[in-house]
Amino acid sequence: MKEFGTACIQKDDISGQLELVFEYHTKIKIYNKNGFSAANIIIPTYKGANYEELITELKASTFNFIDGNFAETVMDRKAVLKKTDRNTSS
């Protein structure tokens, strides 16, 4: 697996507030069906009294080597599961 990301601070055009923008990229090589679970990614976010982390763009693709060429299949949006209720009890 390869992971990398970039972060920057920018000003929101509408609210005028500063935002931290983080772009995260990962590349996972799966060789057979036993590796499918490695493609399940969990992105934790924080929601507090003063701010909330949001995921505004999510893109994912699979690439298969077919007849000497790479074929891209874009992830269907229905494949994204959002868990909004978190268990906060200890």
Residue frames as a rotation matrix with the C-alpha (Angstrom) as fourth column:
MET 1
0.587 0.810 0.000 0.00
0.810 -0.587 0.000 0.00
0.000 0.000 -1.000 0.00
LYS 2
-0.655 -0.709 0.261 1.20
0.704 -0.698 -0.131 3.50
0.275 0.098 0.956 -0.78
GLU 3
0.502 0.802 -0.325 -0.24
0.864 -0.480 0.150 6.53
-0.036 -0.356 -0.934 1.01
PHE 4
-0.740 -0.673 0.001 0.40
0.671 -0.738 -0.069 10.23
0.047 -0.050 0.998 0.70
GLY 5
0.418 0.906 -0.070 -1.41
0.908 -0.416 0.043 13.47
0.010 -0.082 -0.997 1.35
THR 6
-0.673 -0.528 0.518 -1.19
0.500 -0.841 -0.207 17.22
0.545 0.119 0.830 1.26
ALA 7
0.191 0.710 -0.677 -2.65
0.962 -0.273 -0.015 19.84
-0.196 -0.649 -0.735 3.57
CYS 8
-0.734 -0.370 0.570 -3.24
0.474 -0.880 0.039 23.56
0.487 0.299 0.821 3.11
ILE 9
-0.309 0.635 -0.708 -5.16
0.649 -0.404 -0.645 26.37
-0.696 -0.659 -0.287 4.75
GLN 10
-0.793 0.125 0.596 -7.50
0.462 -0.516 0.722 28.38
0.397 0.848 0.352 2.59
LYS 11
-0.820 0.534 -0.206 -10.21
-0.257 -0.665 -0.701 30.98
-0.511 -0.522 0.683 3.07
ASP 12
-0.385 0.789 0.478 -13.80
0.812 0.536 -0.230 29.95
-0.438 0.300 -0.847 2.39
ASP 13
-0.860 0.015 0.511 -15.27
0.358 -0.697 0.622 32.21
0.365 0.717 0.594 -0.30
ILE 14
0.039 0.984 0.172 -18.73
0.346 -0.174 0.922 32.33
0.938 0.024 -0.347 1.29
SER 15
0.770 0.335 -0.543 -18.10
0.586 -0.034 0.810 32.45
0.253 -0.941 -0.223 5.04
GLY 16
0.571 -0.638 0.516 -14.66
-0.427 -0.768 -0.478 34.08
0.701 0.053 -0.711 4.98
GLN 17
0.744 -0.272 0.610 -13.43
-0.537 0.300 0.788 31.56
-0.398 -0.914 0.078 7.56
LEU 18
-0.255 -0.901 -0.351 -10.16
-0.964 0.264 0.023 29.69
0.072 0.344 -0.936 7.33
GLU 19
0.857 0.496 0.143 -10.36
-0.496 0.867 -0.032 26.00
-0.140 -0.043 0.989 6.46
LEU 20
-0.317 -0.894 0.316 -7.83
-0.671 0.447 0.592 23.23
-0.670 -0.025 -0.742 6.68
VAL 21
0.712 0.496 -0.497 -8.01
-0.700 0.445 -0.559 21.20
-0.056 0.746 0.664 3.47
PHE 22
-0.266 -0.766 0.586 -6.40
-0.609 0.604 0.513 17.77
-0.747 -0.220 -0.627 3.48
GLU 23
0.528 0.333 -0.781 -6.10
-0.825 0.420 -0.378 15.62
0.203 0.844 0.497 0.37
TYR 24
-0.081 -0.467 0.880 -5.38
-0.616 0.718 0.324 11.96
-0.784 -0.516 -0.346 1.02
HIS 25
0.384 0.120 -0.915 -4.41
-0.866 0.391 -0.312 9.41
0.320 0.913 0.254 -1.61
THR 26
-0.059 -0.429 0.902 -3.82
-0.588 0.745 0.316 5.70
-0.807 -0.511 -0.296 -1.30
LYS 27
0.115 0.022 -0.993 -2.92
-0.895 0.435 -0.094 2.96
0.430 0.900 0.070 -3.73
ILE 28
0.022 -0.009 1.000 -3.65
-0.671 0.741 0.022 -0.64
-0.741 -0.671 0.010 -2.75
LYS 29
-0.421 -0.192 -0.886 -2.58
-0.819 0.500 0.281 -3.64
0.390 0.844 -0.368 -4.83
ILE 30
0.157 0.531 0.833 -4.89
-0.692 0.661 -0.291 -6.62
-0.705 -0.530 0.471 -4.50
TYR 31
-0.690 -0.579 -0.434 -3.71
-0.716 0.455 0.530 -9.81
-0.109 0.676 -0.729 -6.13
ASN 32
-0.745 0.486 -0.456 -6.63
0.220 0.825 0.521 -12.15
0.629 0.288 -0.722 -5.36
LYS 33
0.201 0.968 0.150 -9.98
0.061 -0.165 0.984 -12.40
0.978 -0.189 -0.092 -3.55
ASN 34
0.249 -0.171 -0.953 -8.23
0.926 0.332 0.182 -12.88
0.286 -0.928 0.240 -0.21
GLY 35
-0.730 -0.641 -0.238 -7.08
0.680 -0.716 -0.157 -9.23
-0.069 -0.276 0.959 -0.38
PHE 36
-0.153 0.751 0.643 -10.51
0.578 -0.459 0.674 -7.66
0.802 0.475 -0.363 -1.01
SER 37
0.620 0.456 -0.638 -10.87
0.779 -0.256 0.573 -6.54
0.098 -0.852 -0.514 2.63
ALA 38
-0.359 -0.839 -0.410 -7.81
0.820 -0.493 0.292 -4.30
-0.447 -0.231 0.864 2.22
ALA 39
-0.710 0.137 0.690 -9.93
0.461 -0.650 0.604 -2.07
0.532 0.747 0.398 -0.03
ASN 40
0.475 0.861 -0.182 -12.35
0.694 -0.239 0.679 -1.25
0.541 -0.449 -0.711 2.81
ILE 41
-0.626 -0.719 0.302 -11.22
0.456 -0.651 -0.606 2.19
0.633 -0.242 0.736 3.97
ILE 42
0.414 0.689 -0.595 -12.47
0.906 -0.245 0.346 3.91
0.092 -0.682 -0.726 7.13
ILE 43
-0.447 -0.483 0.753 -12.17
0.402 -0.860 -0.314 7.70
0.799 0.162 0.578 7.24
PRO 44
-0.046 0.435 -0.899 -12.79
0.995 -0.059 -0.079 8.98
-0.088 -0.898 -0.430 10.77
THR 45
-0.242 0.029 0.970 -14.09
0.296 -0.950 0.103 12.54
0.924 0.312 0.222 11.12
TYR 46
-0.750 -0.076 -0.657 -14.51
0.658 -0.178 -0.731 14.83
-0.062 -0.981 0.183 14.11
LYS 47
0.002 0.764 0.645 -17.59
0.330 -0.610 0.721 16.77
0.944 0.211 -0.253 15.12
GLY 48
-0.635 -0.286 -0.718 -17.24
0.769 -0.142 -0.623 19.14
0.076 -0.948 0.310 18.03
ALA 49
0.185 0.729 -0.659 -19.01
0.756 -0.534 -0.379 22.16
-0.628 -0.428 -0.650 19.48
ASN 50
0.166 -0.203 -0.965 -17.08
-0.196 -0.966 0.169 24.67
-0.966 0.161 -0.200 17.36
TYR 51
-0.189 -0.259 -0.947 -16.30
-0.964 -0.134 0.229 22.81
-0.186 0.957 -0.224 14.14
GLU 52
0.560 0.396 0.728 -16.92
-0.201 0.917 -0.344 19.70
-0.804 0.047 0.593 12.13
GLU 53
-0.642 -0.756 -0.128 -14.77
-0.388 0.176 0.905 17.78
-0.662 0.630 -0.406 9.69
LEU 54
0.533 0.842 -0.082 -16.46
-0.431 0.187 -0.883 17.07
-0.728 0.506 0.463 6.36
ILE 55
-0.547 -0.561 0.621 -15.66
0.352 0.519 0.779 14.84
-0.759 0.645 -0.086 3.43
THR 56
0.106 0.611 -0.784 -16.63
-0.437 -0.680 -0.589 16.84
-0.893 0.405 0.195 0.37
GLU 57
0.418 -0.010 -0.909 -15.19
-0.886 0.216 -0.410 14.78
0.200 0.976 0.082 -2.47
LEU 58
0.003 -0.392 0.920 -14.58
-0.444 0.824 0.353 11.07
-0.896 -0.409 -0.172 -2.56
LYS 59
0.503 0.065 -0.862 -13.26
-0.854 0.191 -0.484 9.33
0.133 0.979 0.152 -5.65
ALA 60
-0.121 -0.550 0.827 -12.22
-0.486 0.759 0.434 5.71
-0.866 -0.349 -0.359 -6.06
SER 61
0.491 0.203 -0.847 -11.42
-0.860 0.272 -0.433 3.44
0.143 0.941 0.308 -8.98
THR 62
0.400 -0.445 0.801 -10.25
-0.039 0.865 0.501 -0.07
-0.916 -0.232 0.329 -9.63
PHE 63
0.222 -0.426 -0.877 -7.77
-0.967 -0.212 -0.142 -0.86
-0.125 0.880 -0.459 -12.38
ASN 64
0.528 -0.025 0.849 -7.54
-0.031 0.998 0.049 -4.25
-0.848 -0.052 0.527 -14.03
PHE 65
-0.451 -0.742 -0.496 -4.96
-0.666 -0.090 0.740 -5.39
-0.594 0.665 -0.453 -16.56
ILE 66
0.372 0.687 0.625 -6.97
0.100 0.640 -0.762 -6.75
-0.923 0.346 0.169 -19.48
ASP 67
0.742 -0.069 0.667 -5.54
0.656 0.278 -0.701 -7.70
-0.137 0.958 0.251 -22.89
GLY 68
-0.150 -0.958 0.246 -2.33
0.966 -0.195 -0.170 -5.76
0.211 0.212 0.954 -22.29
ASN 69
-0.442 0.064 0.895 -4.06
0.040 -0.995 0.091 -2.54
0.896 0.076 0.438 -21.15
PHE 70
-0.919 0.183 -0.350 -5.31
0.351 -0.028 -0.936 -1.12
-0.181 -0.983 -0.038 -17.88
ALA 71
-0.287 0.906 0.312 -9.10
0.361 -0.199 0.911 -0.77
0.888 0.374 -0.270 -17.67
GLU 72
-0.984 -0.042 0.172 -10.49
-0.125 -0.519 -0.845 1.67
0.125 -0.854 0.506 -15.08
THR 73
-0.115 0.972 -0.203 -13.77
0.638 0.230 0.735 1.08
0.761 -0.045 -0.647 -13.27
VAL 74
-0.642 -0.045 0.766 -15.00
-0.371 -0.856 -0.361 4.09
0.671 -0.515 0.532 -11.28
MET 75
-0.908 0.279 -0.313 -16.54
0.417 0.523 -0.744 3.29
-0.044 -0.805 -0.591 -7.91
ASP 76
-0.142 0.948 0.286 -20.32
0.454 -0.195 0.870 3.59
0.880 0.253 -0.402 -7.75
ARG 77
-0.514 -0.013 0.858 -21.44
-0.540 -0.772 -0.335 6.19
0.667 -0.635 0.390 -5.17
LYS 78
0.582 0.811 0.057 -23.79
-0.599 0.380 0.705 3.55
0.550 -0.444 0.707 -3.72
ALA 79
0.351 -0.543 -0.763 -20.71
0.449 0.813 -0.372 1.64
0.822 -0.212 0.529 -2.52
VAL 80
-0.673 -0.581 0.457 -19.95
-0.077 -0.560 -0.825 4.36
0.735 -0.591 0.332 0.06
LEU 81
0.257 0.707 -0.659 -21.40
0.721 0.314 0.618 3.66
0.644 -0.634 -0.429 3.49
LYS 82
-0.381 -0.303 0.874 -21.77
-0.288 -0.859 -0.423 6.55
0.879 -0.412 0.240 5.92
LYS 83
-0.030 0.312 -0.950 -21.96
0.863 0.487 0.133 5.83
0.504 -0.816 -0.284 9.61
THR 84
-0.134 0.043 0.990 -23.33
-0.090 -0.995 0.031 8.93
0.987 -0.085 0.137 11.32
ASP 85
0.798 0.428 0.425 -24.24
-0.465 -0.013 0.885 7.48
0.385 -0.903 0.189 14.70
ARG 86
-0.202 -0.931 -0.305 -21.20
-0.216 0.346 -0.913 6.86
0.955 -0.119 -0.270 16.84
ASN 87
0.660 0.316 -0.682 -21.11
0.524 0.457 0.719 5.04
0.539 -0.832 0.136 20.12
THR 88
0.087 -0.627 0.774 -19.69
-0.304 -0.757 -0.579 7.63
0.949 -0.185 -0.257 22.53
SER 89
0.841 0.235 0.487 -20.16
-0.525 0.138 0.840 5.65
0.130 -0.962 0.240 25.74
SER 90
-0.175 -0.985 -0.003 -17.11
-0.915 0.163 -0.369 4.16
0.363 -0.062 -0.930 27.43
